[in-house]
Amino acid sequence: MGILQIAFIVGLAGQSVSGGAQTTPGVPVPIERQLSGVTPREATDLIAKLEDAQRFLRAGKFQSFEHLAGSIASYDKTKVSPREAFLQVPFKSVWNVERVRSDNKLAQPYRLAYAPDGLGKLYWDIEVVLDINNNIDRVSMTYRPPAPF
């Protein structure tokens, strides 16, 4: 088991003790989007694709990408369907966009973060995978606690 996996498990264990009752205010999300491995244009294009997908779903148009969303079992976000969770995220408010290194030439993963209540609070960790044609192939969203360090 890698160090990141162990740190994640320790973080989850600490959060399960405190539950979802966080009373300290979150740190405001940075005004300027944080980018890692992507240009501002690439980040803007990715967010536009996600917003288009939201618009098409709301209009009842078929979308072929896979979508998963979840959270720790006791968090309220598990009561919301994955589709509704996706539709509720204001992608313009995503504060972090990162290209994930991959040896797969057929798919390009990205990681986005959306913190509805500010940094240091529960947030959406969003993985978006684009296919070889640069279309959305998969969106995986996990509502999780911030890292404990």
OpenMM code with the backbone's topology and positions (N, CA, C; nanometers):
from openmm import Vec3, app, unit

residues = "MET GLY ILE LEU GLN ILE ALA PHE ILE VAL GLY LEU ALA GLY GLN SER VAL SER GLY GLY ALA GLN THR THR PRO GLY VAL PRO VAL PRO ILE GLU ARG GLN LEU SER GLY VAL THR PRO ARG GLU ALA THR ASP LEU ILE ALA LYS LEU GLU ASP ALA GLN ARG PHE LEU ARG ALA GLY LYS PHE GLN SER PHE GLU HIS LEU ALA GLY SER ILE ALA SER TYR ASP LYS THR LYS VAL SER PRO ARG GLU ALA PHE LEU GLN VAL PRO PHE LYS SER VAL TRP ASN VAL GLU ARG VAL ARG SER ASP ASN LYS LEU ALA GLN PRO TYR ARG LEU ALA TYR ALA PRO ASP GLY LEU GLY LYS LEU TYR TRP ASP ILE GLU VAL VAL LEU ASP ILE ASN ASN ASN ILE ASP ARG VAL SER MET THR TYR ARG PRO PRO ALA PRO PHE".split()
positions = [
    Vec3(0.0851, -0.1167, 0.0000),
    Vec3(0.0000, 0.0000, 0.0000),
    Vec3(0.0897, 0.1230, 0.0000),
    Vec3(0.0586, 0.2174, -0.0879),
    Vec3(0.1411, 0.3365, -0.0998),
    Vec3(0.1145, 0.4378, 0.0102),
    Vec3(0.2055, 0.5315, 0.0206),
    Vec3(0.1949, 0.6354, 0.1237),
    Vec3(0.0673, 0.7169, 0.1065),
    Vec3(0.0294, 0.7497, -0.0192),
    Vec3(-0.0920, 0.8277, -0.0409),
    Vec3(-0.2158, 0.7506, 0.0013),
    Vec3(-0.2176, 0.6196, -0.0255),
    Vec3(-0.3317, 0.5391, 0.0156),
    Vec3(-0.3428, 0.5344, 0.1679),
    Vec3(-0.2301, 0.5193, 0.2347),
    Vec3(-0.2305, 0.5152, 0.3810),
    Vec3(-0.2772, 0.6497, 0.4359),
    Vec3(-0.2272, 0.7593, 0.3785),
    Vec3(-0.2679, 0.8920, 0.4242),
    Vec3(-0.4171, 0.9130, 0.4034),
    Vec3(-0.4695, 0.8649, 0.2910),
    Vec3(-0.6115, 0.8778, 0.2630),
    Vec3(-0.6937, 0.8007, 0.3655),
    Vec3(-0.6520, 0.6786, 0.3962),
    Vec3(-0.7240, 0.5959, 0.4939),
    Vec3(-0.7205, 0.6607, 0.6317),
    Vec3(-0.6043, 0.7118, 0.6706),
    Vec3(-0.5937, 0.7805, 0.7994),
    Vec3(-0.6850, 0.9033, 0.8011),
    Vec3(-0.6890, 0.9761, 0.6919),
    Vec3(-0.7759, 1.0938, 0.6830),
    Vec3(-0.9223, 1.0564, 0.6941),
    Vec3(-0.9610, 0.9479, 0.6275),
    Vec3(-1.0999, 0.9030, 0.6367),
    Vec3(-1.1336, 0.8599, 0.7787),
    Vec3(-1.0408, 0.7915, 0.8424),
    Vec3(-1.0649, 0.7470, 0.9799),
    Vec3(-1.0850, 0.8677, 1.0704),
    Vec3(-1.0033, 0.9696, 1.0547),
    Vec3(-1.0168, 1.0908, 1.1352),
    Vec3(-1.1475, 1.1620, 1.1082),
    Vec3(-1.1914, 1.1621, 0.9823),
    Vec3(-1.3162, 1.2282, 0.9485),
    Vec3(-1.4364, 1.1503, 0.9983),
    Vec3(-1.4268, 1.0155, 1.0026),
    Vec3(-1.5406, 0.9377, 1.0490),
    Vec3(-1.5651, 0.9622, 1.1969),
    Vec3(-1.4600, 0.9965, 1.2714),
    Vec3(-1.4756, 1.0284, 1.4124),
    Vec3(-1.5488, 1.1608, 1.4280),
    Vec3(-1.5110, 1.2594, 1.3471),
    Vec3(-1.5731, 1.3904, 1.3593),
    Vec3(-1.7020, 1.4009, 1.2787),
    Vec3(-1.7269, 1.3028, 1.1889),
    Vec3(-1.8488, 1.3037, 1.1086),
    Vec3(-1.8520, 1.4223, 1.0154),
    Vec3(-1.9697, 1.4625, 0.9751),
    Vec3(-1.9835, 1.5743, 0.8835),
    Vec3(-2.0039, 1.7055, 0.9559),
    Vec3(-1.9991, 1.7062, 1.0883),
    Vec3(-2.0264, 1.8270, 1.1652),
    Vec3(-1.9018, 1.9123, 1.1772),
    Vec3(-1.8727, 1.9870, 1.0738),
    Vec3(-1.7593, 2.0777, 1.0757),
    Vec3(-1.8126, 2.2170, 1.1032),
    Vec3(-1.7636, 2.2796, 1.2094),
    Vec3(-1.8166, 2.4093, 1.2464),
    Vec3(-1.7213, 2.5236, 1.2167),
    Vec3(-1.5948, 2.4942, 1.1888),
    Vec3(-1.5005, 2.6007, 1.1592),
    Vec3(-1.5254, 2.6524, 1.0181),
    Vec3(-1.5122, 2.7830, 0.9984),
    Vec3(-1.5352, 2.8379, 0.8646),
    Vec3(-1.4253, 2.7937, 0.7676),
    Vec3(-1.4634, 2.7749, 0.6417),
    Vec3(-1.3657, 2.7376, 0.5403),
    Vec3(-1.2868, 2.8582, 0.4947),
    Vec3(-1.1688, 2.8314, 0.4448),
    Vec3(-1.0849, 2.9358, 0.3867),
    Vec3(-1.1431, 2.9687, 0.2500),
    Vec3(-1.1554, 3.0953, 0.2146),
    Vec3(-1.2109, 3.1283, 0.0832),
    Vec3(-1.1310, 3.0618, -0.0296),
    Vec3(-1.2039, 3.0202, -0.1305),
    Vec3(-1.1422, 2.9583, -0.2476),
    Vec3(-1.0635, 3.0659, -0.3213),
    Vec3(-0.9431, 3.0313, -0.3738),
    Vec3(-0.8640, 3.1319, -0.4463),
    Vec3(-0.9432, 3.1923, -0.5618),
    Vec3(-0.9256, 3.3214, -0.5817),
    Vec3(-0.9957, 3.3918, -0.6906),
    Vec3(-0.9468, 3.3376, -0.8247),
    Vec3(-0.8162, 3.3205, -0.8366),
    Vec3(-0.7588, 3.2701, -0.9606),
    Vec3(-0.7525, 3.1177, -0.9543),
    Vec3(-0.8025, 3.0537, -1.0578),
    Vec3(-0.8037, 2.9072, -1.0639),
    Vec3(-0.6605, 2.8541, -1.0617),
    Vec3(-0.6372, 2.7514, -0.9826),
    Vec3(-0.5073, 2.6863, -0.9731),
    Vec3(-0.4977, 2.5819, -1.0854),
    Vec3(-0.3910, 2.5877, -1.1635),
    Vec3(-0.3732, 2.4974, -1.2776),
    Vec3(-0.2449, 2.4178, -1.2605),
    Vec3(-0.2489, 2.2929, -1.2983),
    Vec3(-0.1307, 2.2075, -1.2914),
    Vec3(-0.1269, 2.1196, -1.4165),
    Vec3(-0.0311, 2.1472, -1.5036),
    Vec3(-0.0160, 2.0672, -1.6248),
    Vec3(-0.1134, 2.1023, -1.7350),
    Vec3(-0.1894, 2.2088, -1.7174),
    Vec3(-0.2834, 2.2546, -1.8207),
    Vec3(-0.2685, 2.4048, -1.8390),
    Vec3(-0.2978, 2.4491, -1.9582),
    Vec3(-0.2974, 2.5927, -1.9852),
    Vec3(-0.4336, 2.6498, -1.9436),
    Vec3(-0.4421, 2.7804, -1.9248),
    Vec3(-0.5732, 2.8394, -1.8947),
    Vec3(-0.6778, 2.8060, -2.0025),
    Vec3(-0.6354, 2.8035, -2.1267),
    Vec3(-0.7284, 2.7717, -2.2369),
    Vec3(-0.7799, 2.6282, -2.2265),
    Vec3(-0.6892, 2.5336, -2.1968),
    Vec3(-0.7311, 2.3936, -2.1809),
    Vec3(-0.8307, 2.3791, -2.0663),
    Vec3(-0.8046, 2.4473, -1.9556),
    Vec3(-0.8949, 2.4412, -1.8408),
    Vec3(-1.0319, 2.4989, -1.8776),
    Vec3(-1.0318, 2.6107, -1.9471),
    Vec3(-1.1565, 2.6739, -1.9896),
    Vec3(-1.2336, 2.5824, -2.0840),
    Vec3(-1.1636, 2.5191, -2.1786),
    Vec3(-1.2286, 2.4276, -2.2727),
    Vec3(-1.2882, 2.3062, -2.2009),
    Vec3(-1.2155, 2.2521, -2.1036),
    Vec3(-1.2645, 2.1369, -2.0278),
    Vec3(-1.3906, 2.1744, -1.9506),
    Vec3(-1.3885, 2.2882, -1.8862),
    Vec3(-1.5047, 2.3333, -1.8097),
    Vec3(-1.6230, 2.3597, -1.9031),
    Vec3(-1.5962, 2.4131, -2.0216),
    Vec3(-1.7028, 2.4363, -2.1192),
    Vec3(-1.7660, 2.3034, -2.1619),
    Vec3(-1.6858, 2.1997, -2.1790),
    Vec3(-1.7391, 2.0673, -2.2141),
    Vec3(-1.8329, 2.0164, -2.1039),
    Vec3(-1.7927, 2.0352, -1.9787),
    Vec3(-1.8751, 1.9900, -1.8668),
    Vec3(-2.0054, 2.0700, -1.8579),
    Vec3(-1.9966, 2.1997, -1.8803),
    Vec3(-2.1163, 2.2834, -1.8786),
    Vec3(-2.2099, 2.2480, -1.9946),
    Vec3(-2.1529, 2.2170, -2.1111),
    Vec3(-2.2349, 2.1722, -2.2243),
    Vec3(-2.3061, 2.0420, -2.1893),
    Vec3(-2.2339, 1.9494, -2.1263),
    Vec3(-2.2943, 1.8219, -2.0869),
    Vec3(-2.4096, 1.8461, -1.9901),
    Vec3(-2.3924, 1.9380, -1.8959),
    Vec3(-2.5012, 1.9721, -1.8037),
    Vec3(-2.6216, 2.0271, -1.8813),
    Vec3(-2.5948, 2.1183, -1.9719),
    Vec3(-2.7014, 2.1803, -2.0511),
    Vec3(-2.7769, 2.0748, -2.1324),
    Vec3(-2.7027, 1.9840, -2.1956),
    Vec3(-2.7656, 1.8801, -2.2769),
    Vec3(-2.8491, 1.7856, -2.1900),
    Vec3(-2.7983, 1.7480, -2.0733),
    Vec3(-2.8753, 1.6611, -1.9835),
    Vec3(-3.0048, 1.7291, -1.9391),
    Vec3(-2.9944, 1.8558, -1.9033),
    Vec3(-3.1152, 1.9296, -1.8613),
    Vec3(-3.2181, 1.9382, -1.9743),
    Vec3(-3.1686, 1.9446, -2.0986),
    Vec3(-3.2572, 1.9538, -2.2150),
    Vec3(-3.3074, 1.8169, -2.2602),
    Vec3(-3.2643, 1.7116, -2.1915),
    Vec3(-3.3108, 1.5775, -2.2264),
    Vec3(-3.2364, 1.5141, -2.3421),
    Vec3(-3.1229, 1.5721, -2.3811),
    Vec3(-3.0446, 1.5152, -2.4909),
    Vec3(-2.9551, 1.4028, -2.4383),
    Vec3(-2.9426, 1.2979, -2.5178),
    Vec3(-2.8632, 1.1811, -2.4789),
    Vec3(-2.7152, 1.2181, -2.4635),
    Vec3(-2.6571, 1.1732, -2.3534),
    Vec3(-2.5140, 1.1898, -2.3280),
    Vec3(-2.4567, 1.0507, -2.3030),
    Vec3(-2.3496, 1.0158, -2.3725),
    Vec3(-2.2990, 0.8784, -2.3680),
    Vec3(-2.1885, 0.8558, -2.2661),
    Vec3(-2.1441, 0.9587, -2.1951),
    Vec3(-2.0343, 0.9372, -2.1015),
    Vec3(-2.0830, 0.8668, -1.9746),
    Vec3(-1.9904, 0.7926, -1.9135),
    Vec3(-2.0201, 0.7266, -1.7864),
    Vec3(-2.0135, 0.8306, -1.6760),
    Vec3(-2.0992, 0.8159, -1.5776),
    Vec3(-2.0954, 0.9093, -1.4660),
    Vec3(-2.1171, 0.8345, -1.3350),
    Vec3(-2.0282, 0.8609, -1.2404),
    Vec3(-2.0365, 0.8022, -1.1076),
    Vec3(-2.0213, 0.9144, -1.0064),
    Vec3(-2.0928, 0.9048, -0.8949),
    Vec3(-2.0763, 1.0029, -0.7878),
    Vec3(-2.1056, 0.9327, -0.6561),
    Vec3(-2.0304, 0.9695, -0.5550),
    Vec3(-2.0523, 0.9087, -0.4256),
    Vec3(-1.9812, 0.9836, -0.3155),
    Vec3(-1.9907, 0.9281, -0.1959),
    Vec3(-1.9327, 0.9913, -0.0799),
    Vec3(-1.9235, 0.8887, 0.0320),
    Vec3(-1.8726, 0.9318, 0.1446),
    Vec3(-1.8731, 0.8484, 0.2641),
    Vec3(-2.0193, 0.8227, 0.2992),
    Vec3(-2.0509, 0.7021, 0.3370),
    Vec3(-2.1896, 0.6577, 0.3539),
    Vec3(-2.2750, 0.7492, 0.4412),
    Vec3(-2.2203, 0.8087, 0.5428),
    Vec3(-2.3000, 0.8913, 0.6338),
    Vec3(-2.3173, 1.0356, 0.5890),
    Vec3(-2.2480, 1.0777, 0.4865),
    Vec3(-2.2610, 1.2158, 0.4395),
    Vec3(-2.3914, 1.2322, 0.3613),
    Vec3(-2.4523, 1.3480, 0.3727),
    Vec3(-2.5798, 1.3756, 0.3065),
    Vec3(-2.5719, 1.3657, 0.1545),
    Vec3(-2.4546, 1.3873, 0.0973),
    Vec3(-2.4423, 1.3832, -0.0495),
    Vec3(-2.4741, 1.2453, -0.1062),
    Vec3(-2.4713, 1.1402, -0.0230),
    Vec3(-2.5064, 1.0074, -0.0736),
    Vec3(-2.6565, 0.9961, -0.0988),
    Vec3(-2.7341, 1.0908, -0.0479),
    Vec3(-2.8794, 1.0903, -0.0683),
    Vec3(-2.9176, 1.1516, -0.2022),
    Vec3(-2.8203, 1.2139, -0.2700),
    Vec3(-2.8432, 1.2800, -0.3978),
    Vec3(-2.7984, 1.1865, -0.5093),
    Vec3(-2.8786, 1.1745, -0.6143),
    Vec3(-2.8401, 1.0866, -0.7247),
    Vec3(-2.7144, 1.1399, -0.7925),
    Vec3(-2.6338, 1.0520, -0.8541),
    Vec3(-2.5143, 1.0982, -0.9245),
    Vec3(-2.5461, 1.2034, -1.0318),
    Vec3(-2.6533, 1.1834, -1.1047),
    Vec3(-2.6902, 1.2795, -1.2097),
    Vec3(-2.7204, 1.4159, -1.1488),
    Vec3(-2.7981, 1.4177, -1.0402),
    Vec3(-2.8319, 1.5439, -0.9748),
    Vec3(-2.7067, 1.6107, -0.9181),
    Vec3(-2.6172, 1.5307, -0.8610),
    Vec3(-2.4916, 1.5862, -0.8090),
    Vec3(-2.4139, 1.6537, -0.9217),
    Vec3(-2.4054, 1.5887, -1.0365),
    Vec3(-2.3350, 1.6458, -1.1520),
    Vec3(-2.4008, 1.7760, -1.1965),
    Vec3(-2.5327, 1.7766, -1.2007),
    Vec3(-2.6048, 1.8956, -1.2469),
    Vec3(-2.5939, 2.0122, -1.1495),
    Vec3(-2.5675, 1.9842, -1.0227),
    Vec3(-2.5592, 2.0899, -0.9214),
    Vec3(-2.4234, 2.1597, -0.9156),
    Vec3(-2.3197, 2.0993, -0.9706),
    Vec3(-2.1864, 2.1596, -0.9606),
    Vec3(-2.1746, 2.2780, -1.0568),
    Vec3(-2.1447, 2.3967, -1.0037),
    Vec3(-2.1199, 2.5123, -1.0910),
    Vec3(-1.9736, 2.5067, -1.1386),
    Vec3(-1.9507, 2.4458, -1.2517),
    Vec3(-1.8143, 2.4199, -1.2967),
    Vec3(-1.7304, 2.5468, -1.3128),
    Vec3(-1.7928, 2.6616, -1.3324),
    Vec3(-1.7158, 2.7872, -1.3378),
    Vec3(-1.6480, 2.8150, -1.2037),
    Vec3(-1.6968, 2.7551, -1.0957),
    Vec3(-1.6409, 2.7762, -0.9619),
    Vec3(-1.5360, 2.6725, -0.9231),
    Vec3(-1.5017, 2.5833, -1.0155),
    Vec3(-1.3952, 2.4871, -0.9884),
    Vec3(-1.2674, 2.5655, -0.9640),
    Vec3(-1.1987, 2.5375, -0.8537),
    Vec3(-1.0811, 2.6187, -0.8194),
    Vec3(-0.9489, 2.5517, -0.8564),
    Vec3(-0.9528, 2.4239, -0.8921),
    Vec3(-0.8291, 2.3544, -0.9260),
    Vec3(-0.8532, 2.2633, -1.0463),
    Vec3(-0.7660, 2.2732, -1.1450),
    Vec3(-0.7714, 2.1850, -1.2625),
    Vec3(-0.6310, 2.1306, -1.2836),
    Vec3(-0.6233, 1.9996, -1.2930),
    Vec3(-0.4928, 1.9334, -1.3028),
    Vec3(-0.4983, 1.8229, -1.4077),
    Vec3(-0.3970, 1.8180, -1.4929),
    Vec3(-0.3836, 1.7058, -1.5868),
    Vec3(-0.3191, 1.5916, -1.5097),
    Vec3(-0.3802, 1.4741, -1.5180),
    Vec3(-0.3265, 1.3567, -1.4496),
    Vec3(-0.2392, 1.2809, -1.5479),
    Vec3(-0.1187, 1.2494, -1.5056),
    Vec3(-0.0277, 1.1746, -1.5932),
    Vec3(-0.0862, 1.0380, -1.6236),
    Vec3(-0.0767, 0.9988, -1.7502),
    Vec3(-0.1304, 0.8703, -1.7926),
    Vec3(-0.0505, 0.8192, -1.9120),
    Vec3(-0.0275, 0.6900, -1.9127),
    Vec3(0.0392, 0.6270, -2.0267),
    Vec3(-0.0619, 0.5837, -2.1325),
    Vec3(-0.1887, 0.5979, -2.1029),
    Vec3(-0.2939, 0.5592, -2.1952),
    Vec3(-0.3088, 0.6664, -2.3026),
    Vec3(-0.2760, 0.6328, -2.4244),
    Vec3(-0.2829, 0.7285, -2.5357),
    Vec3(-0.4267, 0.7501, -2.5843),
    Vec3(-0.5198, 0.6635, -2.5399),
    Vec3(-0.6579, 0.6731, -2.5855),
    Vec3(-0.7451, 0.7573, -2.4936),
    Vec3(-0.6942, 0.7905, -2.3758),
    Vec3(-0.7745, 0.8677, -2.2809),
    Vec3(-0.6847, 0.9633, -2.2035),
    Vec3(-0.7371, 1.0824, -2.1737),
    Vec3(-0.6626, 1.1813, -2.0958),
    Vec3(-0.7428, 1.2180, -1.9721),
    Vec3(-0.6932, 1.1798, -1.8541),
    Vec3(-0.7651, 1.2152, -1.7313),
    Vec3(-0.7253, 1.3529, -1.6766),
    Vec3(-0.8226, 1.4169, -1.6141),
    Vec3(-0.8030, 1.5443, -1.5464),
    Vec3(-0.8655, 1.5334, -1.4077),
    Vec3(-0.8136, 1.6080, -1.3149),
    Vec3(-0.8705, 1.6130, -1.1800),
    Vec3(-0.9092, 1.7577, -1.1517),
    Vec3(-1.0327, 1.7755, -1.1063),
    Vec3(-1.0833, 1.9070, -1.0723),
    Vec3(-1.1278, 1.9056, -0.9263),
    Vec3(-1.1282, 2.0219, -0.8648),
    Vec3(-1.1755, 2.0325, -0.7268),
    Vec3(-1.2734, 2.1483, -0.7168),
    Vec3(-1.3859, 2.1194, -0.6526),
    Vec3(-1.4862, 2.2219, -0.6268),
    Vec3(-1.5185, 2.2182, -0.4778),
    Vec3(-1.4937, 2.3286, -0.4099),
    Vec3(-1.5152, 2.3393, -0.2656),
    Vec3(-1.6316, 2.4342, -0.2397),
    Vec3(-1.7544, 2.3820, -0.2271),
    Vec3(-1.8706, 2.4695, -0.2129),
    Vec3(-1.8687, 2.5564, -0.0873),
    Vec3(-1.8043, 2.5102, 0.0192),
    Vec3(-1.8031, 2.5841, 0.1457),
    Vec3(-1.6661, 2.6427, 0.1792),
    Vec3(-1.5746, 2.6448, 0.0827),
    Vec3(-1.4411, 2.6981, 0.1049),
    Vec3(-1.3396, 2.5879, 0.1287),
    Vec3(-1.2136, 2.6245, 0.1201),
    Vec3(-1.1054, 2.5285, 0.1406),
    Vec3(-1.1035, 2.4826, 0.2858),
    Vec3(-1.0603, 2.3595, 0.3068),
    Vec3(-1.0566, 2.3032, 0.4415),
    Vec3(-1.1887, 2.2403, 0.4811),
    Vec3(-1.2855, 2.2401, 0.3906),
    Vec3(-1.4174, 2.1812, 0.4130),
    Vec3(-1.4369, 2.0661, 0.3146),
    Vec3(-1.5469, 1.9957, 0.3299),
    Vec3(-1.5797, 1.8903, 0.2348),
    Vec3(-1.5831, 1.9495, 0.0940),
    Vec3(-1.5378, 1.8720, -0.0032),
    Vec3(-1.5311, 1.9231, -0.1405),
    Vec3(-1.5564, 1.8110, -0.2394),
    Vec3(-1.5863, 1.8470, -0.3627),
    Vec3(-1.6014, 1.7513, -0.4715),
    Vec3(-1.4660, 1.7327, -0.5398),
    Vec3(-1.4191, 1.6092, -0.5387),
    Vec3(-1.2996, 1.5686, -0.6131),
    Vec3(-1.3539, 1.5063, -0.7414),
    Vec3(-1.3265, 1.5677, -0.8548),
    Vec3(-1.3894, 1.5291, -0.9809),
    Vec3(-1.2833, 1.4825, -1.0789),
    Vec3(-1.2973, 1.3599, -1.1272),
    Vec3(-1.2076, 1.3105, -1.2310),
    Vec3(-1.2854, 1.3087, -1.3623),
    Vec3(-1.2272, 1.3721, -1.4633),
    Vec3(-1.2879, 1.3761, -1.5959),
    Vec3(-1.1902, 1.3092, -1.6911),
    Vec3(-1.2396, 1.2131, -1.7682),
    Vec3(-1.1565, 1.1447, -1.8667),
    Vec3(-1.2105, 1.1782, -2.0054),
    Vec3(-1.1219, 1.2342, -2.0882),
    Vec3(-1.1568, 1.2615, -2.2271),
    Vec3(-1.1055, 1.1486, -2.3144),
    Vec3(-1.1835, 1.1116, -2.4150),
    Vec3(-1.1418, 1.0038, -2.5042),
    Vec3(-1.0485, 1.0553, -2.6127),
    Vec3(-1.0106, 0.9690, -2.7037),
    Vec3(-0.9148, 1.0043, -2.8089),
    Vec3(-0.9669, 1.1174, -2.8988),
    Vec3(-1.1000, 1.1330, -2.9056),
    Vec3(-1.1601, 1.2396, -2.9860),
    Vec3(-1.1844, 1.3668, -2.9046),
    Vec3(-1.1329, 1.3681, -2.7817),
    Vec3(-1.1444, 1.4835, -2.6921),
    Vec3(-1.2871, 1.5062, -2.6420),
    Vec3(-1.3665, 1.3987, -2.6399),
    Vec3(-1.5017, 1.4033, -2.5852),
    Vec3(-1.5003, 1.3454, -2.4443),
    Vec3(-1.5972, 1.3829, -2.3631),
    Vec3(-1.6054, 1.3288, -2.2271),
    Vec3(-1.6379, 1.1805, -2.2354),
    Vec3(-1.5550, 1.0994, -2.1727),
    Vec3(-1.5754, 0.9549, -2.1671),
    Vec3(-1.6314, 0.9137, -2.0312),
    Vec3(-1.5791, 0.9784, -1.9239),
    Vec3(-1.6225, 0.9419, -1.7891),
    Vec3(-1.6049, 1.0603, -1.6951),
    Vec3(-1.6998, 1.0748, -1.6035),
    Vec3(-1.6898, 1.1731, -1.4956),
    Vec3(-1.7145, 1.0977, -1.3653),
    Vec3(-1.6168, 1.1019, -1.2757),
    Vec3(-1.6293, 1.0386, -1.1443),
    Vec3(-1.6171, 1.1484, -1.0391),
    Vec3(-1.7172, 1.1572, -0.9525),
    Vec3(-1.7196, 1.2626, -0.8505),
    Vec3(-1.7245, 1.1982, -0.7129),
    Vec3(-1.6361, 1.2431, -0.6255),
    Vec3(-1.6351, 1.1938, -0.4876),
    Vec3(-1.6392, 1.3133, -0.3936),
    Vec3(-1.7397, 1.3158, -0.3080),
    Vec3(-1.7516, 1.4219, -0.2077),
    Vec3(-1.6742, 1.3742, -0.0873),
    Vec3(-1.5679, 1.4450, -0.0536),
    Vec3(-1.4768, 1.3941, 0.0480),
    Vec3(-1.4225, 1.5038, 0.1374),
    Vec3(-1.3654, 1.4602, 0.2481),
    Vec3(-1.3014, 1.5569, 0.3379),
    Vec3(-1.1657, 1.5978, 0.2805),
    Vec3(-1.1179, 1.7156, 0.3187),
    Vec3(-0.9851, 1.7580, 0.2734),
    Vec3(-0.8766, 1.6740, 0.3385),
    Vec3(-0.7603, 1.6742, 0.2781),
    Vec3(-0.6477, 1.5994, 0.3347),
    Vec3(-0.6158, 1.6539, 0.4744),
    Vec3(-0.5747, 1.5665, 0.5638),
    Vec3(-0.5506, 1.6111, 0.7020),
    Vec3(-0.4186, 1.6839, 0.7207),
    Vec3(-0.3428, 1.7074, 0.6150),
    Vec3(-0.2140, 1.7723, 0.6320),
    Vec3(-0.2025, 1.8969, 0.5516),
] * unit.nanometer
topology = app.Topology()
chain = topology.addChain("A")
for resn in residues:
    res = topology.addResidue(resn, chain)
    for name in ("N", "CA", "C"):
        topology.addAtom(name, app.Element.getBySymbol(name[0]), res)
